[in-house]
């Protein structure tokens, strides 16, 4: 499904993570994985990846596919950059590192919370984590995004 011009207009002028995810959940990875908006602040965004049978990577154990979690934190990190900027502008992921601490299992909703903690004219720096709840952190993440690639 291709994005429509009116969708771009809804998110381009002033970045609103809820509006962005309302649009993104209908296209590409957002539609395939089912990202959902949870919350946001001045420089952070929280999203969720509700369980779907299609995201199980190891059926014998019920472990969720790492690619789905990587995609979630990448999208969340990018949204945190736009939130800090206060507007939508082109960005691209330069580096994204995840340190996995535990697997996520079938039936669990994975949450991601990312914060853009430093911004330069050309690079944005993000940190955060993927988790099931406060006691069950799935992965820590750090990433860099280039602005206007």
DASULPE-V125067 format. One line per field, one symbol per residue. burial: b if it has 9 or more other ideal C-beta (glycine too) atoms within 8 Angstrom, else e. Layout:
# DASULPE-V125067
burial->???
This chain:
# DASULPE-V125067
burial->eeeeeebbeebeeebebebbbebbbebeebbebbbbbeebeebbbbbbbebeeebbbeeeebbbbbebbbbbbbbbbbbbbbbbbebbeebebeebebeeeeebbbebebbbbbbbeebeeebbbbbbbbbbeeeebbbbbbbbbbbee
